[in-house]
Amino acid sequence: MSSLSADTPPVAWRERALERLSADTFDLLVVGGGITGAGIARDAALRGFSVALVERDDFASGTSSRSSRLIHGGVRYLEHGFFHLVFEASRERRILLRTAPQLVRPLRFTWPVYRGARIPRWKLRAGLGLYDSLAMFRNIGRHRGLSRQSVLAAEPALASDRLLGGAEYWDAATDDAALTLANVLDAREHGAVVLNHAEVTELVTDGGRTTGAIVRDNIGGASTFVRARVTVNATGPWTDGIRRMVNPTAEPAMLGTKGVHIAVPARRVGNGAAVTMLSAVDGRVMFCLPAGEQTIVGTTDTATAASPDEVRATRADVEYLLASVNASFPAAELGARDVTAAWAGIRPLVSTKNSGDPASASREHKISAGSTGVIAISGGKLTTYRLIAEQVVDRAARQIGRGSVRCSTAIRPLQAPPRPPVFGLLFEPIVEGQQWTLSDATRAVQNEMACTLADILVRRTKIAFASRDHGIPAAARVAAAVARHAGWDAAECERQVEAYRAEVARIFTIDP
Ligand SMILES: Cc1cc2nc3c(=O)[nH]c(=O)nc-3n(C[C@H](O)[C@H](O)[C@H](O)COP(=O)(O)OP(=O)(O)OC[C@H]3O[C@@H](n4cnc5c(N)ncnc54)[C@H](O)[C@@H]3O)c2cc1C
């Protein structure tokens, strides 16, 4: 069990984590606290390795809080012939539904088919039959064909003109940031030293081998040398930056494609569950996904040279998504002013010589060891994080001569962070009409390593994604509520509110 227990005051847990980072020599130093790094840290800690996990910003602050939040076989990938990936992802979906039922839940999809559609009914049925078979017929339920009437019974708000029928199939949904955090907390529970707002600024190499990294505490400002037998680069879209710390002329291993989502009011769209649609603009497969009071529409998939720090939706992205959803749900008549939030993420895909078309670029992952022994991951999906982690830790274990220790994450339950009941003032919602309360904010600081208002409002809750004002008007009240636990005085509360405004602008501004 970790000595950094959940009740340790936040300032103290950071200090103690920093002390251990500088004092210990770790089997594994994992750089990057997205789903990939979090999964690796948990797997390695469960195998009894000594593990350090450092994250530059907050856990899941990169791509892992900007996904479509699906744990899916990847119905879209069938079109591009990625059968192996669908097989692998379907197995992982099964494992996660079994081991993490609090975090991963079944989601029913309706796929309507219209006259003249790029994917006709026979092809859809054949594709979904293949989807079921690649899941070894052990998905939540098998797909079934739907008549025109049945499609409209399931999703009455769908366009009915030229509707021929369709199909129903199953995938699963999660909260990407919560899934990441659950892995981080379990890694900590099993002895890993985990620290957010802690950035690797330099890899240290001795005799041609990487022996650790210089890690800067982005809150306190001090830097320390973290020693490790194996260093793992799990920085997703930032992968090439870390690789170039060792080899400044390294060829890119990662191809970034940008994916945008918008949240719009669910009552305007009128979808009952999830809907798969072919965009009326260009025929791409897209989703309308239920998210409480909102429907999330996405995603785009375009080549980008944008820095992962500054990737945002553009007006053109938003117009494209609105045109697509309006064509499928004609009564919605959504305009730019109806958009609750728009955000973008970068898919860290494996770079290949012919990865020209983003949509057909492989979603498979690649694990490689650089010349100084750093293990790097490119590609992957939220869905397959557990498998990636297993393969990375297998490789790291061989590197340190302990290759016989087996992975247990395929059978071991993964719990969602506990939510103890609360009463009184703390039960007050942070934003009227939304589920999150001030007690969620204090718990985030006390038990879940939230260190900033953005950690609370963007990732421990989803307030920033679900409110048009992204929770900015509530920021000062949240800061006051958590101040005692976070060790913030009045000046720091003000600074936090300003920093939160800037963070909201960085993530949610819609660029021209
Ligand atoms: C629009 C979109 C939709 C998607 N939808 C789905 C989906 O529905 N289902 C699915 O399975 N997959 C989906 N994916 C893919 C999935 O989200 C990603 O594959 C996954 O989140 C990548 O996780 P990661 O940990 O590799 O990268 P990230 O989550 O980006 O994590 C990398 C981390 O490294 C940190 N870091 C960077 N530099 C440093 C440093 N110097 N020191 C310390 N830390 C550092 C960053 O701050 C970051 O938090 C989607 C992707 C996108 C873009």
The ligand as an ORCA input file, in Angstrom:
! r2SCAN-3c Opt
* xyz 0 1
  C     -10.942     13.379    -31.266
  C     -10.488     12.065    -30.734
  C     -11.428     11.090    -30.433
  C     -10.999      9.858    -29.955
  N     -11.934      8.961    -29.572
  C     -11.559      7.768    -29.097
  C     -12.544      6.858    -28.632
  O     -13.742      7.155    -28.589
  N     -12.125      5.656    -28.204
  C     -10.811      5.295    -28.223
  O     -10.517      4.164    -27.888
  N      -9.838      6.166    -28.573
  C     -10.196      7.402    -28.995
  N      -9.255      8.314    -29.356
  C      -7.839      7.980    -29.169
  C      -7.417      8.147    -27.715
  O      -8.043      9.260    -27.151
  C      -5.906      8.303    -27.640
  O      -5.288      7.248    -28.323
  C      -5.406      8.293    -26.205
  O      -6.126      9.188    -25.396
  C      -3.923      8.663    -26.187
  O      -3.488      8.628    -24.859
  P      -1.976      8.898    -24.490
  O      -1.832      8.655    -23.044
  O      -1.102      8.131    -25.410
  O      -1.750     10.436    -24.857
  P      -2.212     11.714    -24.012
  O      -3.529     11.522    -23.383
  O      -2.064     12.907    -24.889
  O      -1.159     11.771    -22.838
  C       0.156     12.176    -23.014
  C       0.534     12.973    -21.783
  O       1.938     13.228    -21.789
  C       2.126     14.447    -21.091
  N       3.446     14.977    -21.372
  C       3.897     15.534    -22.522
  N       5.174     15.936    -22.387
  C       5.553     15.628    -21.128
  C       6.756     15.821    -20.382
  N       7.802     16.417    -20.928
  N       6.798     15.403    -19.100
  C       5.715     14.791    -18.523
  N       4.547     14.597    -19.186
  C       4.463     15.004    -20.473
  C       1.001     15.326    -21.626
  O       0.736     16.431    -20.786
  C      -0.145     14.334    -21.722
  O      -1.016     14.370    -20.602
  C      -9.619      9.582    -29.801
  C      -8.692     10.571    -30.094
  C      -9.113     11.811    -30.537
  C      -8.128     12.883    -30.803
*
